[in-house]
Amino acid sequence: MLKLLILDLDETLLRMKVDWEKVRAEVIEYGRSQGAAFNSSDSIIPLSSAISSTSERKQEVDSIWRRHELSSMEKSSVVRYAKAEKFVKRMKKRGLLLAIASNNCHASAEKALALSGLSSFFDLMVCRDDVSSTKPHPEMLLKILDSFGIAKEEAVFIGNSETSDAPAGKSAGIRTLIVNPNSAFPQIG
């Protein structure tokens, strides 16, 4: 029986208008200044992971991400996906626990949820600064399951990314659905 619905935040539930290309460029610049080994053609998550090979570098890369995320929140740049919003409200009405698993920092994710008016629907949020490994690693999802004491068979994870959300869900052993937030959200039984 389904008890818990875990959702990715950015590009699944809402859109945070972070300029990820600027973040990526700044992370690359920092990586080069540190002589870090990385593939500059990688997408931002594997690129950031490769550059974050020491705790000092991880802290600086996170600082770059955080600065850009929070800066975008100051501009109130959040777009709610109407179909996702209706889906969340319907699932909460059914009595499901709802959680967020986001590679964004906690402060920007919290602000984005508040700006969207959806904060009250979620029981828990786990973000990149709450764990040691971000998605595609399953740590966020496992932490959420542990927090509620819910078995993986009683949860569903919904995200938008084949490269971070899908592998995280699969590794955690949770039924995972990849969605386009502008399309219809799935019927969950």
Contacts in CASP RR format, 6 or more apart in sequence:
PFRMAT RR
TARGET T0000
AUTHOR 0000-0000-0000
METHOD contacts of the structure
MODEL  1
MLKLLILDLDETLLRMKVDWEKVRAEVIEYGRSQGAAFNSSDSIIPLSSA
ISSTSERKQEVDSIWRRHELSSMEKSSVVRYAKAEKFVKRMKKRGLLLAI
ASNNCHASAEKALALSGLSSFFDLMVCRDDVSSTKPHPEMLLKILDSFGI
AKEEAVFIGNSETSDAPAGKSAGIRTLIVNPNSAFPQIG
1 154 0 8 1.000
2 96 0 8 1.000
2 154 0 8 1.000
2 155 0 8 1.000
2 156 0 8 1.000
2 188 0 8 1.000
2 189 0 8 1.000
3 96 0 8 1.000
3 97 0 8 1.000
3 148 0 8 1.000
3 150 0 8 1.000
3 154 0 8 1.000
3 155 0 8 1.000
4 96 0 8 1.000
4 97 0 8 1.000
4 98 0 8 1.000
4 99 0 8 1.000
4 144 0 8 1.000
4 145 0 8 1.000
4 148 0 8 1.000
4 150 0 8 1.000
4 154 0 8 1.000
4 155 0 8 1.000
4 156 0 8 1.000
5 91 0 8 1.000
5 96 0 8 1.000
5 97 0 8 1.000
5 98 0 8 1.000
5 99 0 8 1.000
5 155 0 8 1.000
5 156 0 8 1.000
5 158 0 8 1.000
5 188 0 8 1.000
6 98 0 8 1.000
6 99 0 8 1.000
6 100 0 8 1.000
6 101 0 8 1.000
6 141 0 8 1.000
6 144 0 8 1.000
6 155 0 8 1.000
6 156 0 8 1.000
6 157 0 8 1.000
6 158 0 8 1.000
6 174 0 8 1.000
7 13 0 8 1.000
7 84 0 8 1.000
7 88 0 8 1.000
7 98 0 8 1.000
7 99 0 8 1.000
7 100 0 8 1.000
7 101 0 8 1.000
7 157 0 8 1.000
7 158 0 8 1.000
7 159 0 8 1.000
8 100 0 8 1.000
8 101 0 8 1.000
8 102 0 8 1.000
8 135 0 8 1.000
8 157 0 8 1.000
8 158 0 8 1.000
8 159 0 8 1.000
8 160 0 8 1.000
8 161 0 8 1.000
8 165 0 8 1.000
9 16 0 8 1.000
9 100 0 8 1.000
9 101 0 8 1.000
9 102 0 8 1.000
9 104 0 8 1.000
9 109 0 8 1.000
9 112 0 8 1.000
9 113 0 8 1.000
10 16 0 8 1.000
10 18 0 8 1.000
10 102 0 8 1.000
10 103 0 8 1.000
10 104 0 8 1.000
10 112 0 8 1.000
11 160 0 8 1.000
11 161 0 8 1.000
11 181 0 8 1.000
12 81 0 8 1.000
12 84 0 8 1.000
12 158 0 8 1.000
12 159 0 8 1.000
12 160 0 8 1.000
12 165 0 8 1.000
12 179 0 8 1.000
12 181 0 8 1.000
13 80 0 8 1.000
13 81 0 8 1.000
13 84 0 8 1.000
13 85 0 8 1.000
13 88 0 8 1.000
13 100 0 8 1.000
13 116 0 8 1.000
13 118 0 8 1.000
13 181 0 8 1.000
14 78 0 8 1.000
14 79 0 8 1.000
14 80 0 8 1.000
14 81 0 8 1.000
14 84 0 8 1.000
14 112 0 8 1.000
14 113 0 8 1.000
14 116 0 8 1.000
14 118 0 8 1.000
15 78 0 8 1.000
15 79 0 8 1.000
15 81 0 8 1.000
15 181 0 8 1.000
16 69 0 8 1.000
16 72 0 8 1.000
16 73 0 8 1.000
16 77 0 8 1.000
16 78 0 8 1.000
16 104 0 8 1.000
16 108 0 8 1.000
16 112 0 8 1.000
17 72 0 8 1.000
17 75 0 8 1.000
17 77 0 8 1.000
17 78 0 8 1.000
17 79 0 8 1.000
18 68 0 8 1.000
18 69 0 8 1.000
18 72 0 8 1.000
18 108 0 8 1.000
19 68 0 8 1.000
19 72 0 8 1.000
20 44 0 8 1.000
22 68 0 8 1.000
23 44 0 8 1.000
23 64 0 8 1.000
23 65 0 8 1.000
23 68 0 8 1.000
24 44 0 8 1.000
24 47 0 8 1.000
26 64 0 8 1.000
26 68 0 8 1.000
27 44 0 8 1.000
27 47 0 8 1.000
27 48 0 8 1.000
27 51 0 8 1.000
27 61 0 8 1.000
27 64 0 8 1.000
27 65 0 8 1.000
28 38 0 8 1.000
28 40 0 8 1.000
28 47 0 8 1.000
30 51 0 8 1.000
30 57 0 8 1.000
30 60 0 8 1.000
30 61 0 8 1.000
30 64 0 8 1.000
31 38 0 8 1.000
31 51 0 8 1.000
31 57 0 8 1.000
34 51 0 8 1.000
34 57 0 8 1.000
36 50 0 8 1.000
36 51 0 8 1.000
36 53 0 8 1.000
36 57 0 8 1.000
37 50 0 8 1.000
37 53 0 8 1.000
38 47 0 8 1.000
38 50 0 8 1.000
38 51 0 8 1.000
39 46 0 8 1.000
39 47 0 8 1.000
39 50 0 8 1.000
40 47 0 8 1.000
42 50 0 8 1.000
43 163 0 8 1.000
45 103 0 8 1.000
45 134 0 8 1.000
45 135 0 8 1.000
45 136 0 8 1.000
45 163 0 8 1.000
45 164 0 8 1.000
48 61 0 8 1.000
48 65 0 8 1.000
49 134 0 8 1.000
51 57 0 8 1.000
51 61 0 8 1.000
52 58 0 8 1.000
52 61 0 8 1.000
52 62 0 8 1.000
62 105 0 8 1.000
62 128 0 8 1.000
62 129 0 8 1.000
65 104 0 8 1.000
65 105 0 8 1.000
65 128 0 8 1.000
66 105 0 8 1.000
66 107 0 8 1.000
66 108 0 8 1.000
66 129 0 8 1.000
69 104 0 8 1.000
69 105 0 8 1.000
69 107 0 8 1.000
69 108 0 8 1.000
70 105 0 8 1.000
70 107 0 8 1.000
70 108 0 8 1.000
70 111 0 8 1.000
72 108 0 8 1.000
73 108 0 8 1.000
73 111 0 8 1.000
73 112 0 8 1.000
73 115 0 8 1.000
76 115 0 8 1.000
78 112 0 8 1.000
78 115 0 8 1.000
78 116 0 8 1.000
80 116 0 8 1.000
80 117 0 8 1.000
80 118 0 8 1.000
81 181 0 8 1.000
81 182 0 8 1.000
83 181 0 8 1.000
83 182 0 8 1.000
83 183 0 8 1.000
83 184 0 8 1.000
83 185 0 8 1.000
84 181 0 8 1.000
84 185 0 8 1.000
85 116 0 8 1.000
85 118 0 8 1.000
86 185 0 8 1.000
87 185 0 8 1.000
88 98 0 8 1.000
88 118 0 8 1.000
88 121 0 8 1.000
89 121 0 8 1.000
91 98 0 8 1.000
91 188 0 8 1.000
92 98 0 8 1.000
92 121 0 8 1.000
97 123 0 8 1.000
97 124 0 8 1.000
97 148 0 8 1.000
97 150 0 8 1.000
98 121 0 8 1.000
98 122 0 8 1.000
98 123 0 8 1.000
99 122 0 8 1.000
99 123 0 8 1.000
99 124 0 8 1.000
99 125 0 8 1.000
99 126 0 8 1.000
99 144 0 8 1.000
99 147 0 8 1.000
99 148 0 8 1.000
100 109 0 8 1.000
100 113 0 8 1.000
100 122 0 8 1.000
100 124 0 8 1.000
100 125 0 8 1.000
100 126 0 8 1.000
100 127 0 8 1.000
101 126 0 8 1.000
101 135 0 8 1.000
101 140 0 8 1.000
101 141 0 8 1.000
101 144 0 8 1.000
101 157 0 8 1.000
101 168 0 8 1.000
102 109 0 8 1.000
102 125 0 8 1.000
102 126 0 8 1.000
102 127 0 8 1.000
102 128 0 8 1.000
102 140 0 8 1.000
103 127 0 8 1.000
103 128 0 8 1.000
103 134 0 8 1.000
103 135 0 8 1.000
103 164 0 8 1.000
104 112 0 8 1.000
104 127 0 8 1.000
104 128 0 8 1.000
105 127 0 8 1.000
105 128 0 8 1.000
105 129 0 8 1.000
106 125 0 8 1.000
106 127 0 8 1.000
106 128 0 8 1.000
106 129 0 8 1.000
106 130 0 8 1.000
109 125 0 8 1.000
109 127 0 8 1.000
110 119 0 8 1.000
110 125 0 8 1.000
113 119 0 8 1.000
113 122 0 8 1.000
113 125 0 8 1.000
123 148 0 8 1.000
124 144 0 8 1.000
124 147 0 8 1.000
124 148 0 8 1.000
126 140 0 8 1.000
126 143 0 8 1.000
126 144 0 8 1.000
126 147 0 8 1.000
127 140 0 8 1.000
128 134 0 8 1.000
130 140 0 8 1.000
130 143 0 8 1.000
131 137 0 8 1.000
131 139 0 8 1.000
131 140 0 8 1.000
131 143 0 8 1.000
132 139 0 8 1.000
133 139 0 8 1.000
134 140 0 8 1.000
134 164 0 8 1.000
135 141 0 8 1.000
135 161 0 8 1.000
135 164 0 8 1.000
135 165 0 8 1.000
135 167 0 8 1.000
135 168 0 8 1.000
136 163 0 8 1.000
136 164 0 8 1.000
136 165 0 8 1.000
136 166 0 8 1.000
136 167 0 8 1.000
136 168 0 8 1.000
136 171 0 8 1.000
137 168 0 8 1.000
137 171 0 8 1.000
138 168 0 8 1.000
138 169 0 8 1.000
138 171 0 8 1.000
138 172 0 8 1.000
138 173 0 8 1.000
140 168 0 8 1.000
141 155 0 8 1.000
141 157 0 8 1.000
141 168 0 8 1.000
141 169 0 8 1.000
141 172 0 8 1.000
141 174 0 8 1.000
142 172 0 8 1.000
144 155 0 8 1.000
145 151 0 8 1.000
145 152 0 8 1.000
145 155 0 8 1.000
145 172 0 8 1.000
145 174 0 8 1.000
152 172 0 8 1.000
152 173 0 8 1.000
152 174 0 8 1.000
155 174 0 8 1.000
155 175 0 8 1.000
156 174 0 8 1.000
156 175 0 8 1.000
156 176 0 8 1.000
156 177 0 8 1.000
156 188 0 8 1.000
157 165 0 8 1.000
157 168 0 8 1.000
157 169 0 8 1.000
157 172 0 8 1.000
157 174 0 8 1.000
157 175 0 8 1.000
157 176 0 8 1.000
157 177 0 8 1.000
158 176 0 8 1.000
158 177 0 8 1.000
158 178 0 8 1.000
158 179 0 8 1.000
158 185 0 8 1.000
158 186 0 8 1.000
159 165 0 8 1.000
159 166 0 8 1.000
159 176 0 8 1.000
159 177 0 8 1.000
159 178 0 8 1.000
159 179 0 8 1.000
160 178 0 8 1.000
160 179 0 8 1.000
160 180 0 8 1.000
160 181 0 8 1.000
161 178 0 8 1.000
162 178 0 8 1.000
165 176 0 8 1.000
165 178 0 8 1.000
166 176 0 8 1.000
166 178 0 8 1.000
168 176 0 8 1.000
169 176 0 8 1.000
170 176 0 8 1.000
177 186 0 8 1.000
179 185 0 8 1.000
179 186 0 8 1.000
END
